Structure formats: C-alpha cells, structure tokens
Amino acid sequence: MSETVLLVGGGGREHAIARALEDSDCELYACAGNRNPGIARIAADFGMLGATNTSAMTSYAEEVGATLAVVGPEAPLQAGVADALSEAGVYPFGPSAEGARIETDKAYQRRFMREHDIPGCPEFETFESTEEACEYIDSSTTDLAVKPAGLTGGKGVKVIGDQVDKEGAKEYLREEEYDRIVLEERFVGEEFTVQGLVANGSLRVTPAVQDHKRAYEGDEGPNTGGMGSYSDAGLELPFMTEEEYREAVRILDATVAALGDYTGVLYGQFMLTADGVKVIEYNARFGDPEAMNTLPVMNTDFLDVLIAAREGEDLPQLSFAPRATVCKYAVPEGYPDDPQGGTLVEVNEESVARAATEDGDTQLFYASVDGRDDGIYTTTSRAFAVVGIAGSIAEAEAIAERALEGADEGVRVRHDIGTAELVQSRIGHMNELRGE
C-alpha cells in the first residue's frame, strides 16, 4: 500500500526532504507558513498553515489521510506538533516536545550530558539573572561561549575572544534580556556536523559536513542560520581522520542510548580540538543547509527509513554515493542584521541546470521564499541554495559557482565556501593545533 506523507515546514531543508521522497512510493503533502515553490511542485497539495499551529496541522493531516509525517524545523517540534500528530494516529518522524529539549533548551542539554557522562561536554554554568551571568564573565580567567538557553535560529551565540570581548558579551546580554543563559568554556578547533537518523534505539549516521555560520567571506561578520556547507566523497572531512569521525559517532551513540525513546534526526554539532571531539550542541532535526549536502547523495530510500521507524524495526543501513557536495546560499541584501524582505527575485533555473557536467550534478533548493502568482519573493531569511555534486570538493565547488552565475542582483552569496583555499586553511588550522 502506498504511503501518504505529510511534510511540515517550508525551508531549504524541507525542500531537500521533499526531493528525497519525490521518487518513492508515496504521495506527498506539505504545509508551512510560506509557500515554497520547490516543495509545491512536488507535493500533491500545499497547506498554508503556521508550522506551530498544532490543531490546524492535525486537521490537515487527517484531511489528506496522512500515514506518516516528517517534521522539519525546530519550532514546531518545540510546540509539540509531533506529539499532536501521534495522538491523531499519524506517525511522526521527529521527536516529541520533551525529546526535542535536547535542542530547544541548552541548559537542559548540558545538564543531560553531565548527568549521563556523555563525552565531549564542556565546563559550563547556567544563569537566570543577566547580572549574575555578567559577574561570572568578569570573574572568568578563560574565554567563554555565551548562549541563550532557548532557540535563536543559529544566531544567538557570542564567543568571547572571537566575536566579542568581555564588555561586548555583557552588553549583548543586557540588550537582549534573555531569561536563561548558559556560559561555557570556549572550544578552539574546527566545527563539523554529523547527522544521525534515530528510531527504535538504532542510530544510522551520515557523512560529516562543515557549515559556515559567518555572514561574509573569510569567516567575517555576524552569525547566520548558515551561509553554506560542504562534504567530501567519504564520511570524514579533509581536516579529520577516520578515527575522529568515529569519535563523533561514539558520542552520538552514547546520546541516543541516554535519550531512550527518541525518534527523528539527532544532529551533533562538534568541534574538533587538539584534545579530541567536543560537543558544541545538538539539534533535533536535519541541519539547514546540511540536509542539502546529505540527502542528495543518500542512496537509501528515505521512505524505507520512515516505514521501518513506524514499524518498530531496526533502521536500514544507509548507503551514500561517493560524491562530494558544496552548498552555497543566496540571501537577501542586509541579511542577517537588516534583511530586505519582500523583494521579487528571478531564479534562473535553466542556468543552474546548465552548470551540471558529464561527471557532476547540481541541485537548486528554495528556502525562505514566498511563491506568489506573480513570482518568487524574498522573506527576511535565506532565499535559495545551489548544491554542486561531484567526485571532489573542488569540482563540486566549481559547479556550484557556475550555477550561481544567473543569481539575481538582489541577493548575496559567500563565494569562498568549498574553495581550495578555504578547505586548505581548515587543514592547516588543525595541523597547527595538533602540533604537526
């Protein structure tokens, strides 16, 4: 019997999920607060619903006869959309609101790691008073990562000694007036992500990806939701060893065992340091952009993963094509501090398609855009991404750059992502930290 799958969310990550299900034996429906034109082309219907509106979501799921659901973004997970769908008889691939706390509450996340002796946990303190947090910053003899405990769309962390000094960190906390704050030791090294698919106690991991949070080339400017990312043709990245990748997987294994009844994606954001792999944070869903690196090269049918999860079976072993990927986001002018939303943009899909070569491919993913009758409009977040796919990072990067030649003037791109110079700088940085 064919499945009916409901996809919750309208960003680039969800477009990648829709693409992963496009050729599967299922009928896809989608719902989000913005009409993603890429998802709308694939889905049988697109419901314009607020992604955190649990009652509307369950009503829509029942209306279309959904048998499975994939909850993409973190906000609906925090709002309990997975819980509501489950109660309505629709199996959700996504954790409950309680399970999603591993992402949505950073203070809980660190206490959870400490309680269960999960490796890679930093020294940390939590505060409910801004002034107490500021006093701790003053008294600290080491650099700290300053984190709001709740969701900030990947833009809330400030690192003393990198992005701000002590005075800047205190000013930031006083301006934002967060209810709860986590202060933890700063890790120095190279960031990377390993995403795992989890259900029924089994964990299936994907290739490592490196995201680029800073807004501008050369890793300058404020943090963003992610300006782009790359993966290599194997499981690890060029600056990592195979054993270091396995160390990250062991941390995920320990986390899954401690979580118990957890279903969905567990995303580990790690820092490779001179002292090994450390945990920056967990997310309870696919990364955006990391899903766009991972899903296009996954040979395993994603629908088979969903069905096995629902049936209480071990998840299938995952297979990936030996291909490197480079993802580059186009964002509105002024993003992230003063993004210019509501701009009509023309995405040259033919130009993107022509960038493919005999040995490489390209894919286009729409993100936070609004598809209207008269065209595609930007919101105040990332607009669209292109992904080059080839046998090497260098080839994939060249394909992505060609695909962006037709990008509209109203958007901005970090062109250095995936370049040989930037990748080599990561390798050199780790060699220096290792004393090599």
C-alpha positions in Angstrom: 0.0 0.0 0.0 1.3 3.4 -0.9 2.1 5.8 1.9 0.8 9.3 2.3 3.5 11.5 3.9 2.9 15.0 5.4 6.0 17.3 5.4 5.9 20.1 7.9 8.0 23.2 7.0 8.8 25.3 4.0 12.6 25.9 4.0 15.5 24.6 2.1 15.9 21.6 4.5 12.3 20.7 3.8 12.7 21.1 0.0 15.6 18.6 0.3 13.4 16.2 2.2 10.7 16.5 -0.4 13.2 15.8 -3.1 14.4 12.7 -1.2 10.7 11.4 -1.2 9.9 12.5 -4.8 10.5 9.2 -6.4 9.4 7.0 -3.5 6.2 5.0 -3.4 4.2 7.7 -1.6 2.0 10.7 -2.1 3.5 13.8 -0.5 1.6 16.7 1.1 3.2 19.7 2.7 2.3 22.6 5.0 4.1 25.7 6.1 3.5 29.4 6.7 5.3 30.3 3.4 4.7 28.7 0.0 8.0 27.1 -1.0 7.7 26.8 -4.8 10.1 23.8 -5.0 8.1 21.8 -2.5 4.8 22.9 -4.1 5.8 21.4 -7.4 6.5 18.0 -5.7 3.6 17.9 -3.3 0.0 16.9 -4.2 -1.2 19.8 -2.1 0.5 22.6 -0.1 -1.4 23.8 3.0 -0.7 27.4 4.1 -0.6 26.8 7.8 1.5 28.2 10.6 4.0 25.4 11.4 3.4 25.7 15.1 -0.4 25.6 14.8 -0.9 22.0 16.2 -4.6 21.9 15.8 -4.6 23.1 12.2 -1.7 20.7 11.5 -3.5 17.7 12.8 -6.7 18.6 11.0 -4.8 18.9 7.7 -3.1 15.6 8.3 -6.5 13.9 8.9 -8.0 15.7 5.8 -5.3 14.3 3.5 -5.2 10.9 5.1 -1.5 11.1 6.2 0.0 7.8 7.4 3.5 9.3 8.1 4.8 12.8 8.8 8.2 14.4 8.8 8.6 17.5 11.0 11.4 19.6 9.5 12.0 22.7 11.7 12.7 23.1 15.4 9.9 25.5 16.2 7.0 23.0 15.5 8.9 20.3 17.4 9.2 22.6 20.4 5.4 23.4 20.0 4.5 19.7 20.2 3.5 19.1 16.6 5.0 15.6 16.7 3.0 14.8 19.8 -0.2 16.1 18.3 0.2 14.1 15.1 1.0 11.0 17.1 -2.2 11.4 19.2 -4.1 11.8 15.9 -2.8 8.5 14.6 -0.2 9.9 12.2 3.3 8.5 12.8 5.8 11.4 13.1 9.4 11.1 12.2 10.5 13.8 14.7 10.9 13.8 18.5 8.2 14.8 21.0 8.5 18.2 22.6 10.2 16.6 25.5 12.7 14.8 23.3 13.3 18.0 21.3 14.5 19.7 24.5 18.0 18.3 23.6 17.9 21.2 21.2 15.4 23.7 22.4 16.8 24.1 26.0 20.6 24.4 26.0 20.7 24.5 29.8 18.9 21.1 29.9 21.1 19.9 27.1 24.3 20.4 29.1 22.8 19.0 32.3 21.7 16.0 30.4 25.2 15.4 29.1 26.7 15.8 32.5 24.1 13.5 34.2 24.7 10.8 31.6 28.5 11.2 31.4 28.4 11.8 27.7 31.9 12.6 26.3 32.7 16.0 24.9 30.8 18.1 27.3 32.4 21.5 28.3 32.6 23.0 31.7 29.5 25.2 32.0 27.3 27.2 34.3 23.7 28.3 33.9 22.1 31.6 35.0 18.6 33.0 35.2 19.9 36.5 36.0 21.7 38.6 33.5 23.7 40.4 36.1 24.9 37.2 37.7 26.0 36.0 34.2 27.8 39.3 33.7 29.6 38.9 37.1 30.7 35.4 36.1 32.0 36.7 32.8 34.1 39.3 34.7 35.5 36.7 37.1 36.3 34.1 34.4 40.0 33.7 33.5 39.3 31.9 30.3 37.3 32.8 27.1 33.6 31.7 27.2 30.8 30.9 24.8 27.7 32.9 25.7 24.5 31.1 24.8 20.8 31.9 25.3 19.2 28.7 26.6 16.3 28.9 24.1 16.0 28.8 20.3 17.7 31.7 18.4 17.8 30.3 14.8 21.5 29.7 15.0 22.3 33.3 15.6 22.3 33.7 19.3 25.8 32.5 20.4 28.6 35.0 21.1 32.1 33.8 21.6 34.4 35.8 23.8 37.9 36.1 22.2 36.4 35.6 18.8 33.3 37.6 18.1 33.2 39.9 21.2 35.3 40.8 24.2 34.0 40.6 27.8 32.4 44.1 27.6 30.7 43.2 24.3 29.4 40.0 25.7 27.9 41.7 28.8 26.4 44.5 26.6 24.8 41.8 24.4 23.2 40.0 27.3 21.9 43.3 28.8 20.4 44.4 25.5 18.7 41.1 24.8 17.5 40.3 28.3 17.3 36.6 27.9 15.5 34.6 30.7 18.2 31.9 30.9 21.8 32.0 29.9 24.5 29.3 29.5 28.1 30.2 29.9 30.6 27.5 28.9 34.2 27.1 28.0 35.2 28.1 24.6 36.4 25.3 22.3 39.1 26.1 19.7 39.3 24.0 16.6 37.2 23.2 13.5 33.5 22.7 13.6 31.7 19.9 11.8 28.3 18.2 11.9 27.3 14.5 11.9 23.6 13.9 11.4 22.0 10.6 12.6 18.7 9.1 11.8 17.3 7.6 15.0 14.4 5.2 15.8 13.7 2.2 18.0 17.1 2.5 19.6 19.1 2.4 16.4 21.3 5.1 15.0 22.3 5.5 11.4 24.9 8.1 10.6 25.6 10.3 7.6 28.8 11.9 6.2 30.3 14.8 8.1 29.5 18.3 6.9 31.1 21.7 7.7 28.7 24.6 7.8 29.7 28.2 7.6 27.8 30.4 10.0 29.5 33.8 9.5 27.8 36.1 7.1 30.8 37.2 5.0 33.7 35.7 3.2 36.8 34.9 5.3 34.5 34.0 8.2 33.8 37.6 9.0 30.6 39.2 10.3 27.7 38.1 12.5 26.4 34.5 12.8 23.6 33.4 10.4 21.5 30.4 10.0 24.2 29.0 7.7 25.6 30.5 4.5 26.6 27.2 3.0 28.4 23.9 3.6 30.4 21.2 2.1 31.0 17.4 2.5 33.7 15.1 1.0 33.3 11.9 -1.0 33.9 9.8 2.1 32.5 10.0 5.6 35.0 12.4 7.1 36.2 15.9 6.0 39.7 16.7 4.8 40.8 18.1 8.1 39.7 15.0 10.0 40.9 11.5 10.5 38.7 8.4 10.2 39.1 7.9 14.0 38.0 11.4 14.7 34.8 10.8 12.7 34.3 7.6 14.7 34.8 9.5 17.9 31.9 11.8 17.0 29.7 8.8 16.2 30.5 7.2 19.6 29.3 10.4 21.2 26.0 10.2 19.2 25.7 6.6 20.2 26.0 7.4 23.9 23.5 10.2 23.5 20.9 8.0 21.7 21.3 5.4 24.5 20.7 8.1 27.1 17.7 9.6 25.3 15.9 6.3 25.2 12.6 6.7 23.3 13.7 9.2 20.7 12.7 9.2 17.1 13.8 11.5 14.3 17.1 13.2 13.4 19.8 13.8 16.0 22.3 16.4 14.7 25.6 16.6 16.5 27.5 19.8 16.1 31.0 19.1 17.1 34.3 20.9 17.5 37.4 19.0 16.6 40.1 20.3 19.0 43.6 19.4 19.9 42.1 17.3 22.7 39.7 15.4 20.5 36.0 15.9 19.6 33.8 18.1 21.7 30.1 18.8 21.6 29.0 22.4 20.7 25.3 21.5 20.7 22.7 19.1 19.5 19.8 19.7 17.1 16.7 17.6 17.0 16.2 17.8 13.2 18.2 17.9 9.9 20.5 20.8 9.6 19.8 23.6 7.1 22.0 23.6 5.0 23.4 20.2 5.9 20.4 18.3 4.7 21.1 19.6 1.3 24.6 18.0 1.4 23.4 14.7 2.8 20.1 13.8 1.2 21.0 14.3 -2.5 23.8 11.7 -2.1 21.9 9.2 0.0 21.2 6.0 -2.0 18.9 4.5 0.7 15.2 5.3 0.1 14.3 7.8 2.9 10.7 6.4 2.8 12.2 3.0 3.9 13.7 4.7 6.9 10.3 6.2 7.8 8.4 3.0 7.4 11.0 1.0 9.5 10.8 3.6 12.2 7.0 3.3 12.3 7.0 -0.5 12.3 9.4 -0.7 15.2 12.2 -2.2 13.2 15.9 -1.5 13.0 16.5 1.3 10.6 18.1 0.2 7.3 21.8 0.6 6.9 22.4 3.9 5.0 24.3 3.9 1.7 25.8 7.1 0.2 27.2 7.8 -3.2 31.0 8.5 -3.1 30.4 12.2 -4.0 31.5 15.5 -2.6 29.0 18.3 -2.2 29.2 22.1 -1.9 26.2 24.1 -0.9 26.0 27.9 -1.3 23.1 30.0 -0.1 21.8 33.2 -1.7 20.5 35.5 1.0 18.6 38.9 0.9 20.7 42.0 0.9 21.3 43.1 4.5 21.0 39.6 5.9 21.2 38.8 8.8 21.1 42.1 10.6 18.9 44.2 8.3 17.5 41.8 5.7 15.4 43.3 2.8 12.4 41.1 2.5 9.5 41.3 0.1 11.8 41.6 -3.0 10.8 39.9 -6.2 13.7 37.7 -7.3 14.2 35.8 -10.5 15.9 32.5 -10.0 17.4 31.2 -13.3 16.7 27.5 -13.0 18.0 26.9 -16.5 21.3 28.4 -15.6 21.5 26.2 -12.5 20.7 23.1 -14.6 23.3 24.0 -17.3 26.1 24.1 -14.6 26.0 20.3 -14.4 28.8 18.5 -16.2 29.3 15.0 -17.5 30.8 14.0 -14.2 28.9 16.3 -11.8 25.4 17.4 -11.0 23.7 20.4 -9.5 20.5 20.9 -7.5 18.5 24.0 -6.6 16.7 24.3 -3.3 14.3 27.0 -2.4 14.3 28.2 1.2 12.5 31.1 2.9 10.8 32.5 -0.2 7.2 33.1 -0.8 5.9 31.8 -4.1 3.1 34.1 -5.3 1.1 34.2 -8.6 3.4 36.9 -10.0 6.7 35.3 -8.9 9.0 34.5 -6.1 9.6 37.0 -3.2 12.2 37.0 -0.5 11.4 36.9 3.1 13.8 38.2 5.8 15.7 34.9 5.8 17.8 32.9 3.3 16.3 32.7 -0.1 17.7 29.7 -2.1 20.7 27.5 -2.3 22.5 25.7 -5.0 24.5 22.4 -4.5 27.3 21.2 -6.7 27.8 17.4 -6.6 30.9 15.8 -8.0 33.8 13.4 -7.3 35.8 16.0 -5.3 35.1 19.2 -3.3 37.0 21.3 -5.9 34.8 20.0 -8.7 31.6 20.4 -6.7 32.6 24.0 -5.8 33.2 24.9 -9.4 29.8 23.5 -10.4 28.1 25.5 -7.6 29.8 28.7 -8.7 28.6 28.2 -12.3 25.1 27.5 -11.1 25.1 30.9 -9.3 26.1 32.9 -12.4 22.4 33.5 -13.0 21.7 34.7 -9.5 19.6 37.8 -9.2 21.3 41.0 -8.1 19.1 41.3 -5.1 20.8 38.5 -3.2 24.3 37.9 -1.8 26.4 34.8 -1.7 29.5 33.6 0.2 31.6 32.6 -2.8 34.5 31.2 -0.7 32.7 28.2 0.7 34.3 25.0 -0.6 37.2 26.7 -2.3 40.6 25.0 -2.2 42.0 28.0 -0.3 39.4 27.8 2.5 39.5 24.0 2.8 43.3 24.1 3.0 43.1 26.7 5.7 41.0 24.3 7.8 43.6 21.5 7.3 46.4 23.9 8.2 44.5 25.1 11.3 44.1 21.5 12.6 47.7 20.6 11.8 48.8 23.7 13.8 46.6 22.7 16.8 47.9 19.1 16.7 51.5 20.5 16.6 52.2 19.0 13.2 
